[in-house]
Amino acid sequence: NDREIGLKATLCLDMQGPSTVITGPSGIPQTFSFDQSFWSHDDFVMLENGYCAPKPGGRYADQRLVFDTFGQRVLDNAWAGYHCCLFAYGQTGAGKSYSMVGYGENKGIVPISCEEIFKRVNANSDKNKSYEIQISMVEIYNETVQDLFIPFDQRPKNGFQIRESKALGIYVDGIVKNAVDSYSAIERAIDQGTANRSIGSTQMNATSSRAHTVITIEFKQVDNIGGMQNVKVSNINLIDLAGSEK
């Protein structure tokens, strides 16, 4: 970012396959292994529409690769009827919101997931199967849960209550759930919620998200068999945690 450029900071990270290598002031590299490590510093070209695509033979991981690696599994599990969760955590400025939500043409896991859901729904040719999709979007800021679909000046001062029931499990009581029937509808809902997020300037990031954001897509599959309905419900939770500065 601009602050790092102004300080003439040097690159201290490298990705070698699934491993991340950090070289500190001592000059001694330390290697940490993960399921995946994605390189996003260079080796990309910006297309005319603004999308950052990997150069031929380069190791840049674009947004589609990240989704195909992790986001696709979430959708597959939801289609099978399981509740699932994907969350991003780490230091502020590391790219959590970029990976989850994205920017411009570089759509993140959340919008790509929504787009893929409706691609699958529209590809359904079974007249006895139907789908119902709802979306909610909340943030946890200063230990208070707020609904991002509600304008700031209309929110309850003490936020919304987290409750638990045998039928629903853990849920946030009273929040708005928008029914959506297309990708454009879900995109508008997410844009509305994103505009209401709590952000602020920090020492490390001028536009840091200061709250945990939880997007929940309630995905219901209804099968009509012999006059009876078989309903399969999955909650897809996509979570962008507030950045750490430690």
LINDAGI-V256055 format. One record per run of one state. SS is the DSSP state (H for helix, E for strand, L for the rest). FROM is the first residue (numbers start at 1). TO is the last residue. Records with the same first field share a line. If there is no record, write none. Layout:
# LINDAGI-V256055
SS: FROM-TO ; FROM-TO
This chain:
# LINDAGI-V256055
L: 1-1 ; 7-12 ; 17-18 ; 24-28 ; 34-38 ; 40-43 ; 47-51 ; 55-59 ; 61-62 ; 80-83 ; 89-90 ; 92-95 ; 101-101 ; 104-105 ; 108-108 ; 123-128 ; 142-143 ; 148-151 ; 155-159 ; 161-161 ; 166-168 ; 173-177 ; 180-182 ; 196-198 ; 201-207 ; 210-211 ; 226-227 ; 241-243 ; 245-246
H: 2-6 ; 63-79 ; 96-100 ; 109-122 ; 152-154 ; 183-195
E: 13-16 ; 19-23 ; 29-33 ; 39-39 ; 44-46 ; 52-54 ; 60-60 ; 84-88 ; 91-91 ; 102-103 ; 106-107 ; 129-141 ; 144-147 ; 160-160 ; 162-165 ; 169-172 ; 178-179 ; 199-200 ; 208-209 ; 212-225 ; 228-240 ; 244-244
